[in-house]
Amino acid sequence: MKATIKVPPVGRIALIELAILMVATLITLPIDVTLSSSLMIGGIIYVMPHAYFTRWAFRYQGARQAPKILRAIYWGETGKLLLTLVLFGLTFKYVEELNLPALFLGYGAMVIVQWFYAAKALNANR
């Protein structure tokens, strides 16, 4: 039996986030290369782990799959946190010229974009 509840189009949110991030990076590039690259790195540090989580969390559908869904969410969240830590660690260790406010602005902006588009996608399915 096929599930009757559609999976929200959360996979598209990562593509929207990347598009917004690219526009912001290109707009800030003429101002300062370090600012622009830090903004991009911060955004990618959010988008990549969240896309990983999304891939895990929405693998299964239906009430019969509830134990698998719960396990997938746990694995997805664990992986997301570990990827985030690793990406921040690699950034602080290997990126020599880094604008910290821009790095965290890029990360925070992608959080807000994700909230907005996730709410929009969930409301569209009602």
C-alpha positions as CSV (number, residue, x, y, z in Angstrom):
1,M,0.0,0.0,0.0
2,K,1.3,3.4,-1.0
3,A,1.5,6.3,1.6
4,T,-1.1,8.9,1.1
5,I,0.8,11.8,2.6
6,K,3.2,13.4,0.1
7,V,6.8,14.0,1.1
8,P,7.3,17.8,1.2
9,P,9.7,19.1,-1.5
10,V,12.4,19.7,1.1
11,G,15.1,18.6,-1.3
12,R,14.5,21.6,-3.4
13,I,15.3,23.9,-0.5
14,A,19.0,23.1,-0.7
15,L,19.0,24.1,-4.3
16,I,17.3,27.4,-3.4
17,E,19.7,28.0,-0.6
18,L,22.7,27.4,-2.9
19,A,21.2,29.8,-5.5
20,I,20.7,32.5,-2.9
21,L,24.2,31.9,-1.5
22,M,25.7,32.2,-5.0
23,V,24.0,35.5,-5.6
24,A,25.1,36.9,-2.3
25,T,28.7,35.7,-3.0
26,L,28.7,37.3,-6.4
27,I,27.3,40.6,-5.0
28,T,30.0,40.8,-2.3
29,L,32.9,39.7,-4.5
30,P,33.7,43.2,-5.8
31,I,33.6,44.5,-2.3
32,D,36.1,42.1,-0.8
33,V,37.2,38.6,-1.8
34,T,37.8,37.4,1.8
35,L,34.3,38.6,2.8
36,S,32.7,36.9,-0.2
37,S,34.5,33.6,0.2
38,S,33.8,33.6,4.0
39,L,30.1,34.2,3.3
40,M,30.1,31.3,0.8
41,I,32.0,29.0,3.2
42,G,29.6,29.7,6.0
43,G,26.6,29.1,3.9
44,I,28.0,25.8,2.6
45,I,28.8,24.7,6.1
46,Y,25.0,24.9,6.8
47,V,23.7,23.7,3.4
48,M,25.7,20.5,3.1
49,P,25.0,18.9,6.5
50,H,21.4,19.9,6.2
51,A,21.0,18.3,2.8
52,Y,22.6,15.2,4.3
53,F,20.0,15.2,7.1
54,T,17.1,15.8,4.6
55,R,18.3,12.8,2.5
56,W,18.2,10.6,5.6
57,A,15.1,11.9,7.2
58,F,12.8,11.5,4.2
59,R,13.9,8.1,3.0
60,Y,10.8,6.3,4.2
61,Q,7.1,7.0,4.2
62,G,4.0,5.6,5.9
63,A,2.9,4.6,9.4
64,R,4.4,1.1,9.0
65,Q,7.8,2.6,8.4
66,A,7.7,4.6,11.7
67,P,10.6,2.7,13.4
68,K,12.8,3.2,10.2
69,I,11.8,6.8,10.0
70,L,12.8,7.5,13.6
71,R,16.1,5.7,13.2
72,A,16.8,7.6,9.9
73,I,16.1,10.9,11.7
74,Y,18.5,10.0,14.5
75,W,21.2,9.0,12.0
76,G,20.6,12.1,9.8
77,E,20.8,14.4,12.8
78,T,23.9,12.8,14.1
79,G,25.6,13.0,10.7
80,K,24.4,16.6,10.3
81,L,26.0,17.6,13.6
82,L,29.2,15.7,12.9
83,L,29.5,17.2,9.4
84,T,28.9,20.7,10.7
85,L,31.7,20.2,13.3
86,V,34.1,18.8,10.8
87,L,33.4,21.5,8.2
88,F,33.9,24.3,10.8
89,G,37.0,22.6,12.1
90,L,38.5,22.2,8.6
91,T,37.6,25.9,7.8
92,F,39.3,27.2,11.0
93,K,42.4,25.0,10.4
94,Y,42.9,25.4,6.6
95,V,41.4,28.7,5.5
96,E,44.0,31.3,6.1
97,E,42.1,34.5,5.2
98,L,38.8,34.3,6.9
99,N,36.2,37.0,7.9
100,L,34.5,35.5,10.9
101,P,31.5,37.8,10.9
102,A,30.8,37.0,7.2
103,L,31.4,33.2,7.9
104,F,28.7,33.2,10.6
105,L,26.5,35.6,8.7
106,G,26.5,33.1,5.8
107,Y,25.7,30.2,8.1
108,G,22.9,32.2,9.9
109,A,21.4,33.4,6.7
110,M,21.1,29.9,5.4
111,V,19.3,28.9,8.6
112,I,16.8,31.6,8.1
113,V,16.3,30.8,4.4
114,Q,15.8,27.1,5.3
115,W,13.2,28.0,8.0
116,F,11.3,30.2,5.5
117,Y,11.2,27.8,2.7
118,A,10.5,24.8,4.9
119,A,7.5,26.6,6.4
120,K,6.4,27.6,2.9
121,A,6.7,24.0,1.6
122,L,4.8,22.5,4.6
123,N,2.0,25.1,4.3
124,A,1.7,24.3,0.6
125,N,0.9,20.7,1.4
126,R,-2.1,21.5,3.6
